[in-house]
């Protein structure tokens, strides 16, 4: 199933900051690639998508984590939930692994 991505204000700001930071060009590229894969196939193996129990969505939605990087110190992750409607996922946070 193909998904449309909806960004929270925080996630949108994080993308802008990654895009503008000269020292984060590789991270920005990895995050963009991951977001593209998420639109097409959330089960893509390199995403390592799984439920993330330490966070809940604003309306108590289950939150999931997908990998933008792996085996990298401070590897970036994308935290998201299904919705607000069918065929959409909301990107909550784009940040280094907690």
Secondary structure, 3 states (H helix, E strand, C coil): CCCEEEECHHHHHHHHHHHHCHHHHHHHHHHHHHHHHHHHCCCCHHHCCEEEEEEECCCCCEEEEEECCCCCCCCEEEEEEECCCCCEEEEEEEEECC
